[in-house]
């Protein structure tokens, strides 16, 4: 029996080397492919979660105000740059509020989506709104284009590497690991930083692998879009805050005289009374009524009447102390809150200052008035009333009593027997 054909050592070594190299290449290629798929899968999951959070942040106002058109605009902008195939938005009750599915563009798109369903079984999701009272939920799926490209290029690399020698295979397998794993890890780290700190100004570095570099460019474009959306939202929020401040100011201000209006007066007076109760202090309230306002309107017209009210408000504001408060109650009636009030006698001096300020001539449009004649009624907290309504009512009564007895004078409220209001501890003298 003839022995089997023997080969030379060089052939055996070469064959062994080729087999070892091929086996090593296959193992390394398979391991690299699996590692790359795993890393890319984690990146896709994180990317989908990040995209879902970004869309939830940007689309919160749309869901809050049930604006599906605005949400679709956000989704269209997102679909133009992000690799998203399906998006489902549900409200806080779990009902589907809006759904989106990008049409398939070919066999590659269909295979990519199938691969994404196989590897990414859990869709990216995020809550809309804060954690205590979420408005709804966003769930989205990747179209798997990145995964499909990675699988295709991995298969091609495996086929090419199978034709190389063991040394070349080992060398290029290490290079492939450096070229693919490191950029993906950097991109995954960047995704994690963006997700945790919402630092949309960060950017992915260039990669030597074309596909990963393209993926980084797409990711950078998405970050730029999110940064722009964030700046737009912040600008809108600032505009809304300014608008709210303007509306709040307008709701508390008289449109003609720019003085605080009735609502602001009651709010301020309630705060003053509460502070006086807490620290056992006194506060005064002066009810001011113009004596001949109807005559001015009838004789010179409403424009002159408005001019006179504005002039009266300017003089009142200039005559009071920095801690006092003047408001227009309505028509030709004004209220001055005097606080702090160390002594009830201070009211006499303060009303004298008001009278001196109003005693100057007034130049109306097309006419001249010698002075502004007003009648004032005074009430003191807590001597005359224990609340804002009672204090204003007491000063009003004093003003009408002064107007009926001596128009253009100042009178303090006098409580009748059995009423809550009382005479002040230091009675005020009426001044003509």
Secondary structure, DSSP 8 states (H G I E B T S, - for coil): --------HHHHHHHHHHHHHHHHHHHHHHHHHHHHHHHHHHHHHHHHHHHHHHHHHHHHHHHHTT-HHHHHHHHHHHHHHS-EEEEEEEETTS-EEEEEE----SHHHHHHHHHHHHH--S-EEEEES-SSS--EEEEEEE--HHHHHHHHHHHHHHHHHHTS-HHHHHHHHHHHHHHHHHHHHHHHHHHHHHHHH--TT------SSHHHHHHHHHHHHHHHHHHHHHHHHHHHHHHHHHHHHHHHHHHTB-TTT-SB-HHHHHHHHHHHHHHHHHHT-EEEEEEEEETTHHHHHHHH-HHHHHHHHHHHHHHHHHHS-TT-EEEEEETTEEEEEEEEES-TTHHHHHHHHHHHHHTS-EEETTEEES---EEEEEEEETTT-SSHHHHHHHHHHHHHHHHHHHTT-EEE----TTSS----SS----B-
